[in-house]
């Protein structure tokens, strides 16, 4: 990373970054947005200079993200964005299959929240038409985060923020975002339409089939890179 200009980790107004948690949140969002790729080195001194904050604050932010398993510290080498494994992917999807269906009944009972799923599906489709496949991936994650929002649980929201950051790291290992995300555009819309129609059971069945399929694809891609 360079201390000026174009690094995605640096593009935050310094006055907003007063604590390690705020710095960690910025870097976590960069990972979730796909702007910091697996294996990328994060240089303490450059971040400190670019963001106008102390190196102690950067170190504390790194500790937060190491605890979240989003970055790793390698002895004598430095700090790097973590490279996820096939075992990580399996664990992520086990968690998703348990938790994502929990919000479906509440979504069916809330037409405004249900309609938001269609809006997000539309955002993904517009990004696909523009050739913005990273944007498609972001909308994909937004839609699945919206499935659990009706649970109204801050702890669940925090868990999914971490899970989706790890999942984005897996996305980036696949190499071809279009082949990864394109098959799920119609599937996401189908799930959204079933929720809007009030059919929680059919939406749950489609969601679980979707997650099974996505796990197989992503696991195969990650294994091919290992």
N, C-alpha and C positions, 0 to 999 in steps of 0.2 A: 504494500500500500504506500501511496505517497502522501505527504502531509498537506498537500494542497490539491484543489481541483476535484478530479473525477472519481475518487474512491467512494463507493456507496456507503461505507461505514462512517465516512467523515461528514456527510452532508446533513448536519444537524446544527441549528444555531447554538453556539456554546452557552448562552445564558440560560438555556433550558436544561442543561445537564449539571445539576448540582450534587447529585448523589450517585453512589455506585448502582443502586437499583434503577435509576433513570438511564444510566449508560447501558446497563445490562438489557433494559427493555428496548432501547434503540437497536442494539446489536441483535437481539432476539428477533425483532421485526425484520431486520435486514435478511436474516436467515430465512424466516418464514416467507418473505417476498422473493426469495431465490436470488438475492443480490450478493450473498456471500456463499461461495460454493464449498463443498467438502474438500478438506485438505488445504484450504486457504490459510496462510499464516497471518495472525493478528499481531502487529508489532506495537508493543506498549508505548514506546517513545514516540512513534509517529501519531498514534491516536491521541496521546496526551497533548502534543503540539497542535494537531489539527483541531481538536475540540476545546482547547484552552482550559484544560483541567489537569489536576495533578496526576502524576503516575501512580500514587497511592490509590486514587479513586479508580483508575483503570484496573489496577491489580484486584481491587475489591469486586469490580464488575466481572472480571474474569473468574473469580472464585464463585460468584453466583451462577455463571453459565457453565462452569465445570460441574457444579452440583446438579444443574439441570441436564447434564450430559449432552450439551450442545457444542462444547469445545473441549479440547484436551490439552494438557501441558506435557510436553515430551522433554525429559531431562536433556540438558545441554543443547536443545534445539529451539525451544520456544513454545508458543501457544498456537494451536491450529483449530480450525473448524473441523468438527468430528466427521469421520467417514463411517456411516452406519453399515451394519451387517445384515445378512438375511435373517439372523436371529432377532435383531432389533425390529425388523419389519414384521415378523411373526408376532412379536409382543405388542407392537402398535396396533395391529389389526385385531388381536384378541380383545384388547381394550375397546377399540371402536365398536366391535360387534356387540359387546356387552352394553355400551353406553349410548351409542347414537340412536337406537330405537326408542330410548326412554322418552324423548320429546314428542313422539308422533301423535299420541293421543291429545296432548295439550295443543299441538299445532292444528289438529283437525278442529278443535274447539275454538280456535282463534283465527277467523278468516283473514284478518289483516296480516298476522304473522305468516300464515300459509301463503298468502299472495306474494309475500316478500321472496319466497322460494322461486316463484316464477320470474320475478324481477332479476334475481341473481342468475338464473338459468339464461335469461335473455342477455345479461352482461357477458356471460361466457360465450354465447353464440356470436355476439358482436365482436368480441376479441378474436374468435376463430376466423371470422370473415376478414379481419384486419391482419391476420397472420401473426397475432400476438399470443403465442402459445404459452409463454410464461404467465400472461394475463389470464388465459384460460385456466391454468393451474391455480392461480390465486382465487378466481371466482369459484372453482371447484371446492377449494378448502372453505371459502366463505359460506357456500351452501351447506356444507356438512357441519360447520360450526352453528349455523342457524337452526339445525335440527335439534341441538341440545340447549339452545338459549331458553326455550320455554320452561326448562327445568328450574330456572331462576336460582342457580347455584353458583356462587362466586368460585367455590373450590373446583367445581366441574369446569367452569370457564378457564381457570388457570391451567388445569390439567390438559385441556384441549389446545390451549395456546402452545404448551410445550410439545404435545404430541404432533401437532401440525408443523411445528418448526423441524422436528426430527423427520417427519414425512417429506417435507420439502427437500431435505438433504438426500433422501432416497430418490425423489424425483430427479434431482440433478445428476445422479449416477446413471440414469437410464440413457442419457446422451441425446435422445431424440424426443423433445417434448410433444411434438405433434402426434407421433405414433402412440405416446403414452396417454395423452388427454383426449384425443379426438373420439375414441370409442365411447367415452362416457358423457359426451354432450347430450345425446338423445336420452341416455339412461337417467341423467340428472333431471331432465325435463319430465320424463315419465313419472319419476318419484314425486316431483313437485305437483304434477297434475293430479296424481292419486290423492295427495294430501289435500289439495284444494277441493277435490270431489268428495272428501270426507271418508275415504276408504283407508283407514289406518292399517288394517290387516294386510291389504294388498301392497300398500306402501312399505310396510315392514318386510314383507317377503321379497320385494324388489330390492330394497336396501341391502338385505343380507346377501342376496345373489350378487349384487354390485360389489360389495366388500370382499366376497370370496374371489371374484374375478380379478379385482384390483390387487388383492394380495398375491395371487398367482403371478400376474404380470410383473409387478414390482419386485417380487422375490427373485424371479428368473433374471431380471435385468441387473439386480444388485449382485447376484451370484456370478453373472457373466463378467462383472468388473473386478471380482475378488481374485 
